């Protein structure tokens, strides 16, 4: 996915910018970048680092002194090297994006056919952020250019543009990714997540709407384009991506996860001794489950983080699963002889959870029961890179459907419906694959009720294939 942060202030911005970007480190694993604008020298200063094997702050901490000026933007990216600095007929600007562009080859050709050129490559291919910048500069002003991006891309794109007189914040046309504005006594901040404001003394001021474009300066913010009536913000922001203290659309992540767990615990008749989270995204759900079912909450598994960088994520799937396993430590004294419910956010391929389950039994658990925050994943994500594999058969649900039907696309609507025998058969096969005593998923109705937004205001594409604008 990725996350960004920007500052426009009456004082030097680099300290707030550095920490604000760092607070988004849970959203990306590949590149970190910051750029500032020094008004008196009329100079953009930029730095980009690979953060695949370390933390953002370890790469940038020693070079902060070179960044001057009262305005800047930065990003933690799961994809390309950014921000990009551009000199064009619109003036000089820097841009960073949180985006997934599915038709990048088609748009690249359009730019090349218009005699534009690409100078920033990302892993040998066109850099998506540079593509967005070139598309914007094909129009007469920033608003028209951003609207052109909205109209042309298939996928999603939110962006921050640092100009010589402020920051332009533009949220994805359907609001699939968030932008929020914060205010303190010397200026404004713009971020993907508002937990980044707390220790920097910003107060949440405004949630930018879907497709809305806002210009932010040290003196305030101005709407350049009104928001759309339609919104499909990603439901996985509350289920998995979001930091627990974040609010999206003024709805708190941890509170939503608690409600997801409470609803399941309230109706679950399985007899167990305690509930435990699979950390970290299962924690809020497990606490809610504990209260809903009125059983103890205990940490049967803990995550070991001191020497494991959040960013470290090998490209090889087998290595990724090994690293994920190495971070989790079971507590034998709590597990031995106990019937335990474990709460987790989702099941994608199932291999990692299967290994975790095996470990739980090996450490003495008498029974292992798995409870999942969301419904079964049936589609790859087209908008944020969650379960982003090009091959849908990497999803355990589709492999099971192919086993049952001979075709992984057959009767999908039946497998989405938790009341059907097809759904029950699919879940039972997944249960056997994981090797657990019982397995249950939350329903779409529970997701919408726990988040607190109408179904047509959140994106549930990965569960039911529904979406608009794609």
DADAZI-V482190 format. One record per residue. N is the residue number from 0. PHI is phi in whole degrees, 0 to 359 (* if undefined). OMEGA is omega in whole degrees, 0 to 359 (* if undefined). BURIAL is # if it has 9 or more other C-alpha atoms within 8 Angstrom, else .. Layout:
# DADAZI-V482190
{{N;PHI;OMEGA;BURIAL} {N;PHI;OMEGA;BURIAL}}
This chain:
# DADAZI-V482190
{{0;*;182;#} {1;126;178;#} {2;208;180;#} {3;231;183;#} {4;208;178;#} {5;220;181;#} {6;224;168;#} {7;230;191;#} {8;220;171;#} {9;272;179;.} {10;234;177;.} {11;307;192;#} {12;259;195;#} {13;298;181;#} {14;296;178;.} {15;298;181;#} {16;296;181;#} {17;300;182;#} {18;288;179;#} {19;296;176;#} {20;295;182;#} {21;301;179;#} {22;293;177;#} {23;256;186;#} {24;297;179;#} {25;289;185;#} {26;263;183;#} {27;206;187;#} {28;226;190;#} {29;249;186;#} {30;227;171;#} {31;235;181;#} {32;206;174;#} {33;221;176;#} {34;214;176;#} {35;237;176;#} {36;240;179;#} {37;261;188;#} {38;298;185;#} {39;293;178;.} {40;265;183;.} {41;49;189;.} {42;227;170;.} {43;269;175;#} {44;242;187;#} {45;228;172;#} {46;213;179;.} {47;227;179;#} {48;226;171;#} {49;283;181;.} {50;241;183;#} {51;293;183;#} {52;239;181;#} {53;199;179;#} {54;269;177;#} {55;307;187;#} {56;293;179;.} {57;288;180;.} {58;277;188;#} {59;254;187;#} {60;303;185;.} {61;280;184;.} {62;244;184;.} {63;296;182;.} {64;298;182;.} {65;279;183;.} {66;270;180;#} {67;245;175;#} {68;116;184;#} {69;257;180;#} {70;219;180;#} {71;187;176;#} {72;224;178;#} {73;207;187;#} {74;208;162;#} {75;253;189;#} {76;245;174;#} {77;267;184;#} {78;229;193;.} {79;265;173;#} {80;286;181;#} {81;201;9;#} {82;287;175;#} {83;256;177;#} {84;253;189;#} {85;230;170;.} {86;241;187;.} {87;212;178;.} {88;293;175;.} {89;275;185;#} {90;104;178;.} {91;272;179;#} {92;204;172;#} {93;242;183;#} {94;220;172;#} {95;225;185;#} {96;227;162;#} {97;243;193;#} {98;208;163;#} {99;225;184;#} {100;250;186;#} {101;276;181;.} {102;250;186;#} {103;296;181;#} {104;296;179;.} {105;296;181;.} {106;289;176;#} {107;301;180;#} {108;297;179;.} {109;300;180;.} {110;293;180;#} {111;294;178;#} {112;294;177;.} {113;268;178;.} {114;67;170;.} {115;272;181;.} {116;226;179;.} {117;253;180;.} {118;241;182;.} {119;250;177;.} {120;262;178;#} {121;240;184;#} {122;55;177;.} {123;83;181;.} {124;242;179;.} {125;300;178;#} {126;284;184;#} {127;302;180;#} {128;292;176;#} {129;294;177;#} {130;302;179;#} {131;299;179;#} {132;299;180;#} {133;295;179;#} {134;295;178;#} {135;298;184;#} {136;286;175;#} {137;283;183;.} {138;250;190;#} {139;278;178;.} {140;208;185;#} {141;296;182;#} {142;297;179;#} {143;297;180;#} {144;293;179;#} {145;293;176;#} {146;298;177;.} {147;298;176;#} {148;299;179;#} {149;306;186;#} {150;284;189;.} {151;262;187;.} {152;281;169;#} {153;250;186;#} {154;137;178;#} {155;206;178;#} {156;199;167;#} {157;249;186;#} {158;208;167;#} {159;241;178;#} {160;240;178;#} {161;269;177;#} {162;256;181;#} {163;285;180;#} {164;228;177;.} {165;153;179;#} {166;237;171;#} {167;262;178;#} {168;252;181;#} {169;231;181;#} {170;271;177;#} {171;317;189;#} {172;307;178;#} {173;256;174;#} {174;67;182;#} {175;294;173;#} {176;245;189;#} {177;266;167;#} {178;219;180;#} {179;225;181;#} {180;252;176;#} {181;239;184;#} {182;226;167;#} {183;226;189;#} {184;285;181;.} {185;240;180;.} {186;165;186;#} {187;227;173;#} {188;236;177;#} {189;231;188;#} {190;214;169;#} {191;285;184;#} {192;226;188;#} {193;277;172;#} {194;296;179;#} {195;292;181;#} {196;279;197;#} {197;304;184;#} {198;279;176;.} {199;256;174;.} {200;67;171;.} {201;262;173;#} {202;254;178;#} {203;300;185;#} {204;252;189;.} {205;199;172;.} {206;266;180;#} {207;293;184;#} {208;276;180;#} {209;297;180;#} {210;74;182;#} {211;284;176;#} {212;239;184;#} {213;229;174;#} {214;259;184;#} {215;244;173;#} {216;233;179;#} {217;293;183;#} {218;260;181;.} {219;155;179;.} {220;221;186;.} {221;226;178;.} {222;284;177;#} {223;262;177;#} {224;211;183;#} {225;291;180;#} {226;288;176;#} {227;282;174;#} {228;287;183;.} {229;270;176;.} {230;216;171;#} {231;221;178;#} {232;289;186;#} {233;297;179;#} {234;292;180;#} {235;289;173;.} {236;300;178;#} {237;278;184;#} {238;284;191;#} {239;224;191;.} {240;295;195;#} {241;293;173;#} {242;288;189;.} {243;305;184;.} {244;270;181;.} {245;280;168;#} {246;246;168;#} {247;248;183;#} {248;50;180;.} {249;66;177;.} {250;243;187;#} {251;286;182;#} {252;296;183;#} {253;297;178;#} {254;295;178;#} {255;295;179;#} {256;295;176;#} {257;300;181;#} {258;296;177;#} {259;299;179;#} {260;287;181;#} {261;298;181;#} {262;299;180;#} {263;288;180;#} {264;297;182;#} {265;296;186;#} {266;252;185;.} {267;273;182;.} {268;262;179;.} {269;291;180;.} {270;274;181;.} {271;221;181;#} {272;267;177;#} {273;199;177;#} {274;247;180;#} {275;223;176;#} {276;272;161;#} {277;266;191;#} {278;290;4;#} {279;260;190;.} {280;290;177;#} {281;272;187;#} {282;294;182;#} {283;301;179;#} {284;297;182;#} {285;295;178;#} {286;295;177;#} {287;296;178;#} {288;299;179;#} {289;304;181;#} {290;286;179;#} {291;293;182;#} {292;267;181;#} {293;60;173;.} {294;231;182;#} {295;295;171;.} {296;256;177;#} {297;220;182;.} {298;267;179;#} {299;291;174;#} {300;228;175;#} {301;235;178;#} {302;263;177;#} {303;261;187;#} {304;245;188;.} {305;306;182;.} {306;249;180;.} {307;251;177;.} {308;295;175;#} {309;302;186;#} {310;283;188;#} {311;294;182;#} {312;213;182;#} {313;303;181;.} {314;286;180;.} {315;280;184;.} {316;298;180;.} {317;298;178;.} {318;293;179;#} {319;300;180;#} {320;294;179;#} {321;295;179;.} {322;298;179;#} {323;300;179;#} {324;294;183;#} {325;298;181;.} {326;284;185;#} {327;259;181;#} {328;240;178;#} {329;283;177;#} {330;255;186;#} {331;301;183;#} {332;297;179;.} {333;279;187;#} {334;277;190;#} {335;301;176;#} {336;74;185;.} {337;254;172;#} {338;263;191;#} {339;234;168;#} {340;265;176;#} {341;249;180;#} {342;257;178;#} {343;222;185;#} {344;281;186;#} {345;194;170;#} {346;235;180;#} {347;259;178;#} {348;272;179;.} {349;95;184;#} {350;291;181;.} {351;295;179;#} {352;295;177;#} {353;300;178;#} {354;294;178;#} {355;296;180;#} {356;298;178;#} {357;303;179;#} {358;296;180;#} {359;298;178;#} {360;294;180;#} {361;298;179;.} {362;267;167;#} {363;106;179;#} {364;298;179;#} {365;283;176;#} {366;223;176;#} {367;235;179;#} {368;239;183;#} {369;252;176;#} {370;235;187;#} {371;249;183;#} {372;302;190;#} {373;243;173;#} {374;291;176;#} {375;301;178;#} {376;278;182;#} {377;245;182;#} {378;225;171;#} {379;288;181;#} {380;285;178;#} {381;263;193;#} {382;232;185;#} {383;229;181;#} {384;79;172;#} {385;283;187;.} {386;44;192;.} {387;272;182;#} {388;303;175;.} {389;291;182;.} {390;257;184;.} {391;294;179;#} {392;289;172;.} {393;288;174;#} {394;286;183;#} {395;299;180;#} {396;298;181;#} {397;291;177;#} {398;295;179;#} {399;293;179;#} {400;298;177;#} {401;296;178;#} {402;297;184;#} {403;279;189;.} {404;252;187;.} {405;82;182;.} {406;207;185;.} {407;289;178;#} {408;259;188;.} {409;274;175;.} {410;57;183;.} {411;300;181;.} {412;297;178;.} {413;286;180;#} {414;281;174;#} {415;277;187;#} {416;267;186;.} {417;291;180;.} {418;264;186;.} {419;266;177;#} {420;291;178;.} {421;297;177;.} {422;299;181;#} {423;300;178;#} {424;296;179;.} {425;299;181;#} {426;297;180;#} {427;295;179;#} {428;292;177;#} {429;297;178;#} {430;302;180;#} {431;296;178;.} {432;299;180;.} {433;285;181;#} {434;79;182;#} {435;255;181;#} {436;287;174;.} {437;216;179;.} {438;219;177;#} {439;221;176;.} {440;246;168;#} {441;287;179;#} {442;261;177;#} {443;298;178;.} {444;299;178;.} {445;294;177;#} {446;300;183;#} {447;294;179;#} {448;294;183;.} {449;287;176;#} {450;288;177;#} {451;94;175;.} {452;245;176;.} {453;300;181;.} {454;305;183;.} {455;281;177;.} {456;256;178;#} {457;236;179;#} {458;273;178;#} {459;237;185;#} {460;306;185;#} {461;290;178;#} {462;265;188;#} {463;229;177;#} {464;76;183;#} {465;277;175;.} {466;185;169;#} {467;229;181;.} {468;81;178;.} {469;223;*;.}}
